[in-house]
Amino acid sequence: MGITIPKQLQNDKFRFIKIRSDTRKLPLEKEWQSKNNYKYNDPKFIEYLKDAKGYGVLCGCDHLAVIDADTKEVENAVTNGLPKTFVIETGSGGYHYYIIPDLDNKIVLQIGEKKNRKHYGEVQSTGNQVIGSGSLHPSGNKYKIKINADIATITKEKLHGVLADFIEDKTAAWGDGSETPISAIAGEISGLKRYGKELQGSHPIHGSTGGMNFTINTEKNLWHCFRCNTGGDALTLVAVMEKIITCSEAKNGLQKGKFVKTIKIAKEKYGIEPKNKDKR
């Protein structure tokens, strides 16, 4: 009878690829990312599906991305933090969450130093592919629909916010930590919700389209803005909130004059006394 493409993926802008029957995961044809891919209703692809053991879904087309959740931690974060969406149970027992987040690149979900690094999964985007529903896994199990819902459209900020616990910050834009407790500042910001170690919500100054572009990690004692790709400690957050510096300037820290002004406001308005490490 062959494989049928799910209705959620029957989009003229989406593309699909042929998969090698021996590995059941690797692309069959070269240049599959740019040339050898097919629409769901392409006669050549329909003919291929009649006897195929599997096919791939090309990510990045019309902003399509797939969260490849390898652990329960990621599954729980996605289920609790993102809207209902189209989900495939993989042949190995994991889950593929289909989303449209306007993502630029693949995100690897891993935390820790090289020797102790733990891998949680990936968010597959432009230039990557995932195995589609109805395909046969090397284990003999089939990829099958788990949640038969429409593909959810979310913001990039929302995605980063929900998966913040599993994303290493390659740009070090969180800034340097301080000993002044950032939790004292977090209490002054309305609308933040707890997701694991993170408090997430809309940026207190420039706001957010999706309501999830700002996060505070109370364990690291740091904050981060996904829109500006910047961040810092408790004192830089006070400086941003009091408009002593802009959000994008926070990654550069506080210069002497602005630092003194921020210290004064932190004590008078927020009732926090900077610790010794913060004094200059």
N, C-alpha and C positions, 0 to 999 in steps of 0.2 A: 504493500500500500504506500510505502514511502513516508517521508517526513513532511509535515505541514508547518509553515511559518505561522507563529501565533498572530492573532489579529492586531495586537499592540505593536508589532514590528512591521506590519504591512503599510509602510510609509515610503513613498517614492523617493524620499531623501536618504533613507537608510540603505546601507550596503551590506552584502553578505559574501562569504568566501567559501571555497571548497577546502575540505580537510583531508589530510592523508589518512587512508584506512588503516595503515600499520600502527600509527601512533595515536590516532583519533583525537589529536589535539593540535598538531602542527599544520600550517597552511600547505596545501598541495601545490599551488602555483607561485612562481616568483612574482615580484612586483604587485603583490596582493593589496598593499596599502594604497597604491596610486592608480593601478591599471586593471588588474585581474580581480575585480570584485563585481558584484551583480545586484540588481534590484530584485526584490522578492518575487516579481512577476516576469522576470527575464526567462524566455523559453529555454535557454541553455541551462539556467540554474534549476528550473522546474524539472527538467529531464534528469539533471544530476541528482536531485533529491529522491527520485524514485527508487534508487538502489543504494544511496549513500548511507554510511553509518553515522555521519555527523556533518555539521556545518558550523561556520564561525560567524559571529556578529561583529562587524567592524565598528569600533567605537570612534567617537568624534564626529560622525556624520550627523548633521543637524543638532550638534551639541550633545549627542547621546553619550552617557558615561555609565559604567557599571561598577558598583561596589562589590568586590570579590571578598566576602567575609570568611576568613579562615578560622575565627575563634568566636566563642560565645560572647566575649567582651564587646567585640565589634557588632555582633548581631544585636545585642541588647541596646547598645548606643544608637544604632540606626533605627531599630524598632521604636524606641522611646523618644527619639529626637527628630525623626523625619516623618513627613506625611506618608500615608499609605501609598504603596506603589506596586509595580509589577515585579514579582519575585520568582526566581527559578531555584529549585533545589538541585544542586549538582550531583554528579554520580558518586562523589566521595563524601556526600553528606553536608557540604557547606551550602552557602546561599549566594546568589547573584541578585543584587538589588539594582534594578534599572532606574536611572534618573536622568534628568536634563538640567544640569547645573551651569552650563556655559563655562566649562572647565578648560584650561589651556593645556595642561600636561597631566600625565599620570602621577598619582600620589602613592608612594609606598608607605604602608602603615607598619612602622617598626620603631621600637624604643630601646635605648640602652647602648652601652659601649660594644665594640666589635665582638669581644669574647662572650659577652652575656646578652647580646642583642636578641630581642624577641620579635618575631615576625607575626603580624596580625592579619595581613591581607594587602590588597591594593585597591585603588580606585582607577579602573582602566579608562583611558581617554584616547585622544588622537594618536593614531599610529599603533594601537593595540587591538586585540580581538579577544572575545570570550566565546566559549562553545555554547551553542543555542539549544533551546528546549527540543526534546525529541531525539537528541544525539545520544550515542552510546559511549559511556565512559570505559576506559581500559579495564575497570573492575567488573564490567558486565552490567552495571546499573545504568539506567537512563536518566538524563537531565529532564526534569519535569516541572510543570508549573506548580508553585506553592501558593502564591497569591495572584489570583486572576483579576488584577486591577489595572487601570490606566497608568501610564508612566508619569510619575510626578515631576513637575517642574519646580526647581528650588534655586535659591541664589548660591553663588560660590561661597559667600560669607556664612550662610547657614550650614553648608556642608563642612567647611573648615571648623566651625564652632562645635558641631556634633562630634567630629572625629579628632578634636584637639588633643585628647589624651594619647593618641596613637601616631601623631605627626611630629617628627623631629624638626626643629626649626633650623634649616640649613643656613639662613641668612643671619642668625643670631640677633634678630631684630627685637627679641624680647628685652634686650638691654641688660644691664648689670644689676644684680640684686642689692638690696640694702637691708638693714636690720629694722627699719621702721615698718611696723605691721601694716600691710596693704589692706587687711580686712577692715581696719578702721575707716578707710576711704570707701571701700566697697559698700559699707552700710549706708553711705550717703547717696548711692546711685540706685534709682528705682528701676524696677523691671528686670533685674538680673535673676536668672534661674540656675539652679545647681545641676551640673552634669558631671558626675564623678568628682574630680579634683578641681573642676573649672566652674566659675560663675560666668554665665554668658548672657548677652543681650545686645541692645542697641547702644551705640557709642553715646556717651553723655553730652557731647558737644555737637558733633556734626551729624549725629543720627545714623540711621541705617535703613536701606530699602527693604531688606529682608528681616531686619530685627535681630541679626546674629553676627554682627561684624566686630564685636568687642568681647574680650574675655579676660578674666582675672584668674590666675592660678594662685590660690591662697597658700599652697604648699611651697611653691617656688618663690612666693612673695613678689610676683611680677604680673604685669598686664601686657596685652597685645591688641593691636588694631589691625584687622585683616585688610581693610581698605587702604590704609596708608603704609602697611607693612612696617610698622614701627611699634615701639613699646618701651617699657622701662620699669622702674621701681615705684614705691609709694610716693616719693617726692616729685618725680616727673609727672605722675598722674595728677597730683595736686596742681602742679604748674599748668597742665593742659586744661583742667577743669576751671581754673581761675583765669585762663587765657593769658598767662604770662608767656607761654610758648604755644605754638600750634602743635597739633598731633604729629604732623610729619617731622617736626623739629625734635621730637622727644628722643629719637635714637642717638642724637648728638649729646645728650645729657644737658646739665644745667651749668651755664657759665656763672662766674662768681657773683655778679650783681643780681642775676635772676635767682640764683641759689639762695642768697640771703633773704630776698623777698619771699620766696617760697617757704622757707623755714618759718618766717614770721607768721605767714597766713596759716600754715599747717598747725602751728601751736594755738593761734588765736581763734581760728574758725573751726578747725577739726578736732582740737583738743589733743593733738598728738605731739609728743616730745621726741624729736629725732634722736636716735641712738648714737653712740660714739662713732661708729663707722661712717655715719652720714655727716658728721661735722667736719668743716673744712676751714 
